[in-house]
Amino acid sequence: MALYALLILPSANRVYADASVELTQAELTAFDRGVLGNRLAEVRTRTVGGVPYVTFEADAITEQDAAVLGNLSSVYALFEVVGDLFRPVDVTRLDRFDDDLITIQKYQGKTNEQFTKLLLNVTLLASEHAKDFLTRRFRVLDPLCGRGTTLNQALMYGFDAAGIDRDQKDFEAYAAFIQTWLKRKRIKHKAEFGPVRRERQVVAKRLRIDLAADRDDYKAGATQSFDVVNADTMRSREFFKDGTFDLVVTDLPYGVQHGSRTAGKGLVRSPEDLLAEGAPVWARLLRPGGAMGIAWNTFVAKREVAAGLLAEAGLEVVDDEPYQSFRHRVDQAILRDVLVARKPA
């Protein structure tokens, strides 16, 4: 077997950079189980020349394997280790657009882009269609989408993206950003933006976009869909059909800069009530075999409680390794974890 080494992408966030090596190790194991057929061995961390790498052993890496591994959230480069030498292995990525779609927005409370990609990846890898990672146009919903970091990553992969958020300021800022970005990049698209009316009353605002990275694809109708709504997440089924999403991916409010809001208790620090009310709604929107991935602050909600709420919503929690290995510190007030659950096929 050959030995390979993954060089970790530098992160501007020092705390996340410290955690990214172990997170990449767990994410790589999820890729191996979901897509690569359990062909990797001895996945671990090594330091070479003072630089940390995630290493693994495998039979020769194929071009398709390299195309899969190129989408690890923190991978910078892949090498085959030959004696004392590192031989570069060409990797490709699913990325359809320039990376400033992900990085250009800067605002207080924004989730680290590398972590958002990790959360989307490990949720996809737990779904029934994980082996179609490179070929399927997954449909992704973020039911607490904020300013769209998850939606942008879904678009980057060539997936269909949908979101809902009750904060009008965030919705309008994100709607302005995505439309301006598409125009500035001269990406072919058609946008519809305006109020949603029912019985002559405005019940929400909505932005819908059809777009394609390639002009020929746009002309042929091979477009990605983007759909974001300004409304309470508990009303998601008013705007999206049951059983139409492959993945539901979201960050629950961490209880520091953002709290959780429910009809019964208003604004509270813990997201437990939000998850109890929201999970059954979001689960209905999933296709059989689809998966839901959430991230949250374990200081304000215990893992076993969150897992129990997803199970009560009819989902099967994926709780074996490596899915118990994504807990990491964000700051002194946030210890973030990931929980993934699958809808029975």
C-alpha positions in Angstrom: 0.0 0.0 0.0 1.1 3.5 -0.7 1.3 6.3 1.9 -0.4 9.6 1.3 -0.4 12.9 3.1 -3.0 15.7 3.2 -1.7 19.3 3.8 -4.2 21.3 5.7 -5.5 24.6 4.3 -4.3 27.6 6.4 -7.1 29.3 8.3 -7.4 33.0 9.2 -9.2 31.8 12.4 -6.4 30.6 14.7 -8.7 28.6 17.0 -10.3 26.7 14.0 -6.8 26.2 12.5 -5.8 24.4 15.7 -8.8 22.1 15.5 -8.8 21.6 11.7 -6.2 18.8 11.6 -8.3 16.5 13.9 -11.5 17.6 12.2 -10.0 16.7 8.8 -9.0 13.3 10.1 -12.6 12.6 11.1 -14.0 14.1 7.8 -11.6 11.9 5.8 -12.9 8.8 7.6 -16.5 9.9 6.7 -15.4 10.2 3.0 -13.8 6.8 3.2 -17.0 5.2 4.5 -19.4 7.1 2.4 -17.7 7.3 -1.0 -14.3 5.5 -1.1 -15.5 2.0 0.0 -13.4 1.7 3.2 -10.2 1.5 1.3 -8.2 3.8 3.4 -6.1 2.5 6.3 -4.1 4.0 9.2 -5.7 7.4 9.0 -3.8 9.6 11.5 -2.0 12.9 12.1 1.8 13.2 11.5 4.1 16.2 11.8 6.7 16.5 9.1 9.2 19.3 9.1 7.1 21.0 11.8 4.0 21.0 9.7 1.0 18.8 10.6 -0.4 16.4 7.9 -3.3 13.9 7.9 -1.9 10.7 6.5 -3.4 7.5 5.3 -2.5 4.3 3.4 -4.3 3.1 0.3 -3.9 1.3 -2.9 -3.1 3.7 -5.8 -5.4 6.8 -5.7 -7.4 6.9 -8.8 -8.4 10.1 -10.7 -11.9 9.8 -9.3 -10.6 9.3 -5.7 -8.6 12.5 -6.1 -11.7 14.3 -7.3 -13.5 13.2 -4.2 -10.7 14.1 -1.8 -10.3 17.5 -3.3 -13.6 18.5 -1.7 -12.4 17.9 1.9 -13.2 21.1 3.7 -9.6 21.9 4.8 -7.5 20.2 2.2 -4.8 22.3 0.6 -2.8 19.7 -1.3 -2.4 15.9 -1.5 0.9 14.1 -1.8 2.1 10.6 -2.2 5.0 9.9 0.2 7.8 8.2 -1.5 10.7 7.7 0.9 11.6 11.1 2.2 9.9 12.8 -0.8 6.4 14.2 -1.3 5.1 13.7 -4.8 2.1 16.0 -5.6 -1.2 14.3 -6.6 -3.5 16.3 -8.8 -6.8 16.9 -7.1 -9.9 18.5 -8.6 -12.9 20.1 -6.9 -16.6 20.4 -7.6 -16.3 24.2 -7.4 -18.4 25.9 -10.1 -17.6 29.5 -9.1 -14.9 31.8 -7.8 -14.2 31.3 -4.1 -15.2 34.9 -3.3 -18.8 33.6 -3.3 -17.9 32.0 0.0 -15.3 34.4 1.4 -16.3 38.0 0.4 -19.1 38.5 3.0 -17.7 39.7 6.3 -20.0 40.2 9.3 -20.2 39.6 13.0 -21.3 36.1 13.9 -20.4 34.5 10.5 -19.7 30.8 10.7 -16.2 29.8 9.5 -16.5 28.8 5.8 -14.4 25.7 6.2 -16.6 24.5 9.0 -19.7 25.1 6.9 -18.2 23.0 4.1 -17.4 20.3 6.6 -21.0 20.3 7.9 -22.4 20.0 4.4 -19.9 17.3 3.5 -20.5 15.0 6.5 -24.3 15.4 6.2 -24.2 14.4 2.5 -21.9 11.5 3.3 -24.5 10.1 5.7 -27.2 10.2 3.1 -28.4 7.3 0.9 -26.8 9.0 -2.2 -23.3 9.6 -0.8 -21.7 7.5 -3.6 -23.2 10.0 -6.1 -21.2 12.9 -4.5 -19.5 13.9 -7.8 -22.5 13.4 -10.1 -25.8 14.1 -8.3 -27.2 17.6 -8.1 -28.3 17.5 -4.5 -31.0 19.8 -3.2 -30.0 21.5 0.0 -32.2 23.4 2.5 -30.8 25.6 5.3 -33.9 26.4 7.5 -32.0 29.0 9.5 -30.0 30.4 6.6 -29.0 33.8 7.9 -26.8 35.5 5.3 -26.4 32.3 3.3 -23.0 30.7 4.0 -24.5 27.2 3.6 -26.4 28.2 0.5 -23.3 29.7 -1.1 -21.4 26.5 -0.5 -24.2 24.4 -2.0 -24.2 26.7 -5.1 -20.4 26.3 -5.3 -20.8 22.6 -5.5 -23.4 22.9 -8.3 -26.3 21.9 -6.0 -29.7 23.5 -5.8 -30.0 25.7 -2.7 -32.9 26.9 -0.6 -33.2 28.7 2.7 -35.6 30.4 5.1 -34.9 33.0 7.8 -37.1 35.3 9.8 -34.5 38.1 10.2 -35.5 40.8 7.6 -32.2 42.6 7.8 -30.2 39.4 7.1 -32.6 38.4 4.3 -32.3 41.8 2.6 -28.5 41.9 3.0 -28.1 38.5 1.6 -30.5 39.1 -1.3 -28.6 42.2 -2.2 -25.3 40.4 -2.0 -26.1 37.4 -4.1 -27.8 39.4 -6.9 -24.9 41.9 -7.0 -22.4 39.1 -7.0 -24.0 37.3 -9.9 -24.2 40.5 -12.0 -20.6 41.5 -11.2 -19.4 38.0 -12.2 -21.5 38.1 -15.3 -23.1 34.8 -14.5 -26.2 34.0 -16.6 -29.3 34.0 -14.3 -32.9 35.0 -14.0 -34.1 36.4 -10.7 -37.6 37.0 -9.2 -37.7 39.1 -6.1 -40.8 40.3 -4.3 -43.5 39.7 -1.7 -45.5 36.5 -1.3 -49.2 37.3 -1.0 -52.0 35.1 0.3 -55.6 36.3 0.6 -54.4 39.8 -0.3 -51.9 39.8 2.6 -48.1 39.9 2.4 -47.0 36.8 4.3 -43.3 36.7 3.3 -40.6 38.0 0.9 -38.9 35.6 -1.5 -36.0 35.6 -3.9 -35.9 32.9 -6.6 -33.0 32.6 -9.1 -32.2 30.2 -11.9 -28.5 30.3 -12.7 -25.7 28.4 -14.5 -21.9 28.7 -14.3 -21.7 27.9 -18.0 -23.6 29.9 -20.6 -24.3 26.9 -22.8 -25.8 25.1 -19.8 -28.0 28.1 -19.2 -29.2 28.1 -22.8 -29.9 24.4 -22.5 -32.0 24.8 -19.3 -29.4 22.9 -17.2 -29.6 25.4 -14.4 -29.2 25.4 -10.6 -32.1 26.7 -8.6 -31.8 29.2 -5.7 -34.8 30.0 -3.4 -34.7 32.0 -0.2 -37.6 33.1 1.9 -38.0 35.7 4.6 -40.3 34.0 7.1 -40.3 31.9 10.3 -38.7 28.5 9.8 -41.7 26.8 11.4 -43.6 27.9 8.3 -41.1 26.2 5.9 -43.7 23.7 4.6 -45.8 26.7 3.3 -43.1 27.5 0.8 -41.4 24.1 0.1 -42.9 20.8 -0.7 -42.5 17.7 1.6 -40.0 15.2 0.5 -38.1 17.4 -2.0 -34.7 17.9 -0.3 -31.8 15.6 -0.1 -30.1 17.5 2.7 -31.1 19.8 5.5 -28.0 21.6 6.9 -28.0 24.3 9.5 -26.3 26.0 12.4 -28.5 26.3 15.5 -28.1 29.7 17.3 -25.1 29.4 19.7 -26.7 31.4 22.5 -24.0 34.0 22.5 -24.5 36.6 19.8 -27.7 34.9 18.6 -30.5 33.3 20.6 -33.3 30.9 19.6 -36.8 32.2 19.2 -40.0 30.1 19.5 -43.7 31.1 19.6 -44.0 29.7 23.1 -41.0 31.1 24.9 -39.8 34.0 22.7 -36.0 34.6 22.7 -34.0 32.1 24.8 -30.3 31.1 24.9 -30.8 27.3 24.5 -31.8 26.0 21.0 -33.6 23.0 22.5 -37.1 24.3 22.1 -36.3 25.6 18.5 -35.0 22.1 17.6 -38.0 20.4 19.2 -40.4 22.5 17.1 -38.3 22.7 14.0 -37.0 19.2 13.5 -40.4 17.6 12.7 -41.0 20.3 10.2 -37.6 20.0 8.5 -37.8 16.2 8.6 -41.0 16.3 6.5 -39.1 18.2 3.8 -36.5 15.5 3.5 -36.7 12.8 0.9 -36.4 9.2 2.2 -32.7 8.4 2.5 -31.9 12.1 2.9 -29.9 13.4 5.8 -30.1 16.3 8.3 -26.9 17.8 9.8 -26.9 20.4 12.6 -24.2 22.2 14.5 -24.7 23.8 17.9 -23.1 25.0 21.1 -22.9 22.1 23.6 -22.6 24.6 26.4 -26.3 25.4 25.9 -27.7 22.1 24.8 -26.5 18.5 25.5 -25.8 16.1 22.6 -28.1 13.4 24.0 -31.0 15.9 24.1 -30.4 17.0 20.5 -30.1 13.4 19.4 -33.3 12.5 21.2 -35.2 15.4 19.5 -34.0 14.3 16.0 -35.1 10.7 16.8 -38.5 11.9 17.9 -38.8 13.6 14.5 -38.5 10.2 12.9 -34.8 10.4 12.0 -32.1 7.8 12.6 -29.2 9.4 14.3 -25.8 8.5 12.8 -23.8 8.2 16.0 -20.9 5.8 15.2 -17.4 7.0 14.4 -16.3 9.3 13.0 -19.6 11.2 13.7 -18.7 11.5 17.4 -15.4 13.2 16.6 -16.4 16.7 15.3 -16.6 18.5 18.7 -14.2 21.5 18.8 -13.8 24.8 20.6 -14.8 28.0 18.8 -14.1 30.4 21.7 -14.4 30.3 25.5 -18.2 30.5 25.3 -18.7 28.0 22.4 -17.9 24.3 22.2 -19.4 23.3 18.9 -20.5 19.8 17.9 -22.1 18.2 14.8 -25.0 15.8 14.8 -26.2 14.0 11.7 -29.4 11.9 11.2 -30.8 10.1 8.3 -34.5 9.8 7.1 -35.4 6.1 6.7 -35.6 5.1 3.0 
